Amino acid sequence: MIPVQLRSHGKQARVSTAVVYCEANFGAIDGKTANGLVRHSEKYKILSVIDSEKAGLDAGMVLDNAPNAIPICRDLADSLAQAGSLPDYFIFGMAPSSGMLSTLERGIVLEAINLGMNIVNGLHEFLNDDPLFVAASKENNVEIIDVRKPRAKKDLRIFSGRIAEVTCPRIAVLGTDCAIGKRTTATILASTLRERGMNVVMVGTGQTGLIQGARYGIALDAVPSQFCAGELEALIVEAFESENPDIIIIEGQGALSHPAFSTTSFILRGSCPNGVILQHAPGRTHRCDFEQMVMPTPVTEINLIQTFADTQVIGLTINHENMTDAEVSTAIKSYGHELGIPVTDALTRSPEHLVQMVLSAFPEFEEKLTACAL
């Protein structure tokens, strides 16, 4: 297993400290926000993860078999004891399909508020709309950040066509299911290209990327559908004009073929990507939370994407859950032969394979990368 070492883009005077709540879900699908923060965070220094079922373990070992000195704690009291001082933030690190807090979870969040911790909430339930949480936050002089809460409708933007003014390549990292590793692959790709000297902007489209510190991003699944494509287009145009990037990478959500999610269609419409990297989990037999729905094959998803949008799938990345390393190697070889495009696993294989995937589709970057290496 290759340790995931992602460098922050840009400098901050102070990184706020945080503990992440992920009871009974760390390392699992519904714990994807906590998983992502443990692997990469520019905005917060993660002190610990709360999950009583894995208490005493190292978070990096659980995720990637590589220690990162972030302990997993039994409960909030254990987490605070290990921190030694009160962390700045309590982050709710789960993304349940309901998008709501349970009664028990409401009590734990209120406990954190009463202790004086600011709250980061990535759920569809906005705590700033709840009188109980509002009163508690005012009494304790803390901030509640509802990451998914969109701007007022009067400030939302519709698609304008200005995406045509963005002349650098745009690559969307999409998938065959939700919670399959799209954000992780996109983050590793962006970090590796930056290390090779390229100016890369990554645009987040979900709550975890925003919590991690994405400079450009929006939780698309909380935006009214009329404005989704326009909001994403406007963010990309803003990033292009402000950063003059060599390449823009757009995080995907859900799957185009998944009936429960429509976000991928808006991502394809709003970003009009020049290329798509598709993330697939060969060891996953059915869709997350939908046992009656079998997983699509990469070829069917690729055909759907390329029919729906004027773009090309330039590579396939593997999520290795429920797979041995030998099975990953076999899958990389067989899918490469079947699809005729580069295939890799962003977490267990060298990230240089991702770079080569991009170079295969955009050979004009070869000279720039070579020049930067000199």
N, C-alpha and C positions, 0 to 999 in steps of 0.2 A: 504494500500500500504506500503510495506517495503522499507524504504529509502535505496538507493544504496550507500554503503560506501566501497569503494575499496582502499586498502592501496597500496602505491607504493612499488615495489620490488627493494630494493637497495637504496643507498643514493647518492644525488647529492649536490655539493657545492653550486650551485645556479640554481634555476629554472627560465628560461626565461619567461617574461610576454607576453601575447598575447591576441588579440581580434579575434573573429571568425565571418566571414561574412557568413550569411545564409538567405539572403533576401527572405521572403515569403515562407520559407521552414523549419524553425526550428520546430522540433517535427514531421516533415513529413518524408516520405520515402527518398526523394532526399536530405534531410538534415542530413543523417546518420553520416557524418563525424563530424558535429557540435554536434549532439546528443551524439556521443561517447565521444568527448572531454569534454563535460560538465559533463558526468558521471564519466570519469576516464582519467587522464592524468599524466604521470610521467615526461614528458619532458617540459611541459608548464604550467604556472599558468594562467588559463583563467580568464580574467578580465571582459569580457562582450561578448554578442552575438549581432550581428546586424541583426535585422529583424523588419522592420517598422510595420508589421501587428500585432506584439505581443509586441511592445514597451511598457515599463513600468512594464512588468511582471517579475517574478523571473523564471530563466531558469529551476531550479529544480522543481518548481511547475508545469510548463508546461509539463515536461517529466514524472515525477514520483510522483507528488503531495507531494513533500517534498522539502522545501526551501533549497537553497544552497548558497544564497547571490551572485549569478552571475546574474547581471541585463541584460535585453534585451533592446537594444538601438535602436533609430529611424534610425540613420545613423552613418557614421564614425565620424562626428563632435561631435555628442552626445556621442559616445563611448569614444572619447578622453577627452571630458570634464569630464565625470564620472571617467576616469582613473586618472586624475590629472597630469599625466606625459606621455610622449610618450612611448607606449608599445614597446617591442623588436620586436614583430612579428605580422604580419597580416596574418591570416590563412584563405584560401578560404575553407569554411566548407560545400560545397555542392558537390554532386556526380551525376550530371545530366547524363542521358543516352547518350547524345551526347559526353560527355567528353571534351567539349570545352567551352571557355568563350564567352559570348555574347558581343556585342559592348559596352553596358552599363557597364558590369562587367570589361571589359578591362580598361575602364576609371577609375573605382574605385580602381583597383589594382595599376594603374599608380599613382593615387593620394596618395595612401599609400606609394609607393616608394619615391615619391617626398617629402613626409613628413619625410623620413628617416627611415621607417620601413622595416625590412627584410620580405620576402614573403615566405610562405609555400604553395605550390601548389600541390594538389593531383590529378589533372586532367590528361587526356591523352595528352593534349596540353602542350608541354614543353616550358615554357617561356624563358628558356636559349637558345632556338633555334630561338627566335624572336628578330631581331635586335633592335626594338623599346624598348623592355624591357631590353635587355642587355645594351643598351646605357644609359637608365635611371638608372639602378642599379649601373653602373660604376660612373655616375655623382654624385650620392647620397651616394656612398660608402656603399651599402647595398647588402645583399646576397639573391639570389633567390634559393629556394630549390625545385626542381622538384622531388617529392617523388616517383613517378612512374617510373622515368627514369631508365632503367636497365643498367647494366655494359656493356662494349664493348663485342661484340660477341666472341672475342678471349679469353675472361676471363670467359665466361659462361660454365657451367658443364653439362655433360650428365649423365644419370642414370648409376650407376656402380654396384649396388647390395650391396653396403656397409651398406645399411639400416639393413641388417641381423646382423650387429655387434652391433646394438642398442638393448640392452637386457631389458631395462625398458619398461613398457607399454606405448603405444602411443594411445591417444584418439583423434579422429577427431570430431569436432562439425560441422555437416553438416545441410542442411535444405531442405525444399520443395520449396523454392523460394529465390530470392535475397532480400536484405534489410529486413531480417526477424528476426534478433536478434542473429545471430550465434556468432558474436564477443562479444556481451554483455554477453551472457551465458558462453562462454569460459572464459572471464575475471573474472566473478563472481566465477566460479568453481575454477580457478587457485588461486584466492585470498583466498577463503575459505579453500582450501587444505593447503595453506601456513600457514594460521592462526592456523591450526590443527597440524602444525609441519612438514609438508612434503616439500621436495625440488622439486618445480614444475617449469618447463620451459614452457612458452607459445610461440608458433611460429606463428607470424602474416603472413598473405598471402594477405593482402590488404592495401590500402593507409592509412586508418584510424588507424589501429593498429601501423603502422610505425610512424605516426604523434604522436600518444599517447606515444611512447617511447619504443616500443618492441625492446629488445636487439637482437633478432633473428627474421628475417622476410624479406619478399620480396613481391612486388606487382606482383603476378603471371600473372595477365591479361595483363601485358605489356611486358612479356618475350616471345620470340619466342617459339612456341610449342615444338620444338625439345629439348629445354633445361629446360622446366618447371619441369618435374619430377626430373631431375638431380639436379637442383638448390635447390629444396625443400629437397631432400634427403641429399645433402651436408650440408645444414643448420642444419638439425636434427642431423646428425652425429657430426657436430661441437659442437652443444649444448650438446650432450651426453658426448663427450670427455672433454669438458671444465667445465661443471657444475655438472657432475655425478648426474643427477636428479633421483628422485624416479619415476617420471612420466612426460611425455611430452604431452602437449595439443596443437593440431593444429587447427587453425581457418579455417573454411570453407568459400567457396565463391559460390554464385549462387545455383544451384541445379543440381544433376546428370541428372534429367529428363527434365531440361529446355533446349530447343533447342538453345536459345540465348547465353548460357554460356557453356564453355568447361572446366572451371577451376577445377570443382569438380573431374573430371576424373583424372586430373594431381595430385590433392591432394591425392586421393586414391592410385594412382600408386607410387608417390614419397614417401609418408609416410608409406605405407603398415600398416595402423592402426590395432591395436589389438581389438579396440572397437570404435563404433561410437555413438555419441549422436545426435539425429535428432531434429531439431527445426521446429515447424509447427505453422501456424496461422489459427485456425479453423474459425475465423471471416472474413478471406480474401476470396472473391469469385473468384477472377481471379489473374493471375500473374501480378506483377508490370509492368506497361507500356504495358501490352498485354491483353487488355480487352476481346479479342476473345479466350484467353487460360484459361480454368478453372484450379483451383488449383488441384494438385494431392492429393490423400489421403495418410496418413502416411503408411498404409499397402503396397500400391503400390510402394512408394518410398523406403521403407525398403526392399521389395523384389528385387527391381532394384539394390540397393547398395550391398546387400548380394550375388546377382548373378554376379555383375561386379567385386567384390573384395572378397578376402578371409578374411572376417571380420564378426563381429556380431554387430548389433545395440543393445546397452545395455540400452538405455533409450530414452524417448521422452520428450522434453521441449516445453511449450506452449508460443506463443506470444499472449498476451491478447488484441491486438488491436480490436476495435469494439465489445468487449465482456464485460459483467458485471461480477462482482466477482462470482456471483452464477453460471454463465455460465462457468467460468473457472473451478470451482469446479466440475461441471457436466462433463466437458470435461476430466479433470484429471481422474475421476472415470471411465468413459466409455472407454477411450483409454487404461487405465490400464487393464481393463477387456478384451478388444478386442485383445490387442497386447501381454499381458502377460509379460510386462516389466514395470519398474518404470516410472512414469510420474509426472512432476511438472511444475511450472512456476517460472523461476529463479528470476523474479523481484517482484512478489507479494506473493511468498511463501518463507519459510525459506530456505536459501542456504544449510542447513544441508540435505535437500532432495537430492541435487546434490551429496553431499558426500556419502550418502547411495546408490545412483545410481552407483557410482564408486565401492563402497565396494561390492555391489551385484555381480559385474562382476569380481572384483579382490579382493577376500576375504583375500589375503595375506597381504593387507594393514591394516587390522583390528588391528593386534597386534602392528604395528608401531604407528597408530593413538592413540590407547589406552595407549601405553607407553609414548607418547608425552603429554598426558593429565594428567599424574601422577605427 
